[in-house]
């Protein structure tokens, strides 16, 4: 047995040797700081950027008012997700699906994010899919994500830290993604284009063995099925993309609440500062107005509008080729809306701001829209307006509209029909058309909002 001699220690150093060692230590510290700074500047890890450049006085310092970066789950989160284990010899599919639950959906999305990122990064050779091909992909071993909105795939790649330079993804906005094992050596990435409503597929380099198979293995069937797999007589008028779970859905009943008192100067200051305004406001009938070259208007009912004249208040990144940095575009607009909503609600809001669309216009500007989602269920306003609307041009937000609303769970449940009953009711109203059936909250401006089935 070897014993440690407590009297043993490093040899003593001369004064000159100590000076040399001190210089070495200083050089090591300087090199380490330089490496961290360069990593932040090149955004090798976006989480480093805000605090490193604030520390070093860079362009993200607090004095500039620049918005912090955020996480993918804050900006875009699927409303539903599923893992399919394939079809057995009897033709019965085995699938684990989640919907109408933010926590369960986020958990499933997190465990499959690496594979989805790899699929996006390696996507090549796009081909058009028929409806039958799409349904085959849904029944194959794989991963299904439904965002219920037009998500730019280039931005999704940046958040997943994979595939940022994949030119095949440019100008593509997807509502649904499926990474499936269709019998080849590598998985196929399928998507539904939210612009034209058609289905497409890419080849990828994701090996169907190994990590892909092991990711699917822990899940077991919980009865999740798509409408096209169910009784055609009952679901004939419903789009086949409707996912039905084995258990009945009992969505919560919410009440609308207003936490912010706009007659209080301090409360209005908090809201203005969240939107990077620092000036005194003045009141006109029905609203308060702030002017600092740009104009901010705040109504007592939570409607906030902005009209910009400068390009420095809400800048958005532009890439080297002059095109918009779409990930920064979404992070900036989402953070603006969410910060205002957090102040209005007096804390973390119950409703989640979910991306509706982010689309480029012919003049090079972009339109970004968000809607509210309550525990995975979309909310619509009876007048058809958005929860948030942004116009972005020449590297800056030039105008926006926010409808700030707060909701609280009453502890009660919204009475709704089961999917089969709702599908039967839809068939009687469809006139022979195939419509998309979805569960949705409607805010009519009253004290409560409850869920109901809607068709589109």
Steps between C-alpha positions, in 0.01 A plus 500: 500500500632840404486771764510874437781680679346818644841667509543467124439825305606695194855635493545863599541749215739792465364850454577493127329162456190626683485800265523275195219277632282806569544620142404153373183504714402843367549385140283194560220717647520743206487218245201342677312832500580549132369153415173560684459839334559357153254219569239757597569719197460209261195377695636148541273490801229765490449478875844656554431811295290714734709477815847477342455804277334691781807429711737605221296804394397359160194564289271306737580715803215620714566862401395428140157364593567197280265209569641178641491179303248238600431128475318306232230393747427868569445591134356191333363190668299226325136479601513122463767236458520125458739209475389214276639151556367364172236248393479139620417192293129558553522847348454671837706810564675570832539868584561723802352846454458815711290811449316761708784491755798739483708296746454164326551645153816682602640187667447290187635774275816533711585129479467498121658840423843355417362269231279771350796739492715242323222434252468870417876543475537217247177553302560464125310420179146622565210308340125552499289257705147382442248484783547122507881538528455744789270258682753223447767720664269562797464123553870423464741492796586863560434839658206733430483871590206734433567871556158625381674793335750592230844442655804607291727196488818708486408650838419155637849388399664790683314417820593133467864599432506288186456556127527879504681504165265254325387693192227239432296646787496861377157668481319188625241527777366172636194430712577131561816290493543121488836325525422143395664166431347401167711189458826647373834530676430863590188682620286726281398849618147588387320828551176678427556838339273752669506728193365261235364225728694227316725228637871460419787273601879521522758226520726528808810340645323396823573128542187300577699276735681597816399829660183541289363159597608533864320839529168342398540182704397632849155612382190283511165529329253732678225474240592808295355470149448725201156548349594312181569191714158507665148417390455658154126523554546714811802706388435524125455879501807567718853563381712190567756702698269522804665309787269325745627369834371197683389707801230766483603866491383727782641848434501756779262792524687833526399843620645826369669727752673839486790545738648829376343827611583751227381789716805429715806689369742236626310219329502683167871571541566127545316420179671777305843393622429140398452642150820710532330838535634746759294814443203651681160418356187707463135401494252535217147357507526125557880466493844619606754615243882499513707683241876468450526546123303174500146479636362250751129491585355301791125448542325413823378172347857378441544597134849635433611645166839623382594712199871533444705769332846389614683174438683486833225416750425142390781393264488158335809318374581490131717225351812556290301453178261778601208272587316508830631288788169320553593349838592845634183638344286252695699532821471881493128512425413224746702661779332837444152350516578266789671767712200729460262213580699406811476855636130523413425173681719576800718193450538198274189494279280193480451540126792416273577713195514253210627581152226522237719594205819679398486587134713718270328760280595603147667822618739309729311571822364226727167445674499308828181395676439329835193351663436392858505138604357371830664170598547397138159620377495800265294805589327721245338840543146539374599802287774302325788718623841360598643486849807672353589631155838638390625664181878485460689685228860606431634325808255642755146464635308786339159439656316256723163425656462317832184381668600434860265257674539302823324174579465293816390140539169493687546138608191409299479317166360602162226259392582377149395220269724199445684502167267244345192706588663821377596328174140384452373853558755634254390255232148634523630853437784434256296467184720218379827686557791372708576752774758525776350447844687658789445584864518874566428762763308812392536833676191711440604770744301354789610378842560135406635301207416136440610247243290385207546311173543718193538412132709673237 
